[in-house]
Amino acid sequence: MVPKDPVMLLSFVNMKLRDFYQDVDELCSQLDIDRKELEEKLAGIDYHYDGETNQFV
């Protein structure tokens, strides 16, 4: 289950990216998450995906 709260979502997604997935596309595909919605939700708390570090910063 993916957290709905943006701060909890940030922590969840960054942990999954760090430990299990090569990039955000793989994470979204495997967890059936809409990438645009994920990015919009995290942009709402001023976090954006950084492909170099494979995390939202």
N, C-alpha and C positions, 0 to 999 in steps of 0.2 A: 504494500500500500504506500502510495506517494503522499507525503505531507501536503496539506493545503496552505498552512501558514508559510509565508515567504521566507522567513528566517530559518525555520525548520527545513524547508525545501532546499534552501541553499546548502545547509550542512549535509543533508541527505545526498544531494546530487554531487557535491564535491567529494564526499567519501566514496560514492559509487564510481566516480570518474577516476579517483586515485587508485582504488583497489581492484576494479573489475573491468573497466571499459577503456578502449583506446582513444575514443573521442565522443563528443556529445551526440553525434549521429548514431553511433552504435548503442549508446545508452538509451536514446529515445526509441530506437527500433526494438530493442530487447524488452524494454519496460512499457512499450506501447504508450509513449508520451508524445504529444504534439510539440515539436521543437519550437515553433513560433510562440505557442502559449507559454511554454517554459521560459523562453527568453524574455517575453513581455512581463511575466510575473516577477522574474528576478531583476529586470530593468527597473521595475517599480520601487525596488529598494537599492537602486544604483549599482547593480552587479551585472557584468557582461562577460560572455564566454571569451576566454583567451586560449586559442588553439595551441600556442607555444607551451603553455604550462598545463593545458588540459584541465582547466578549472574556471569557475566563475570568480572574477576578481572585481 
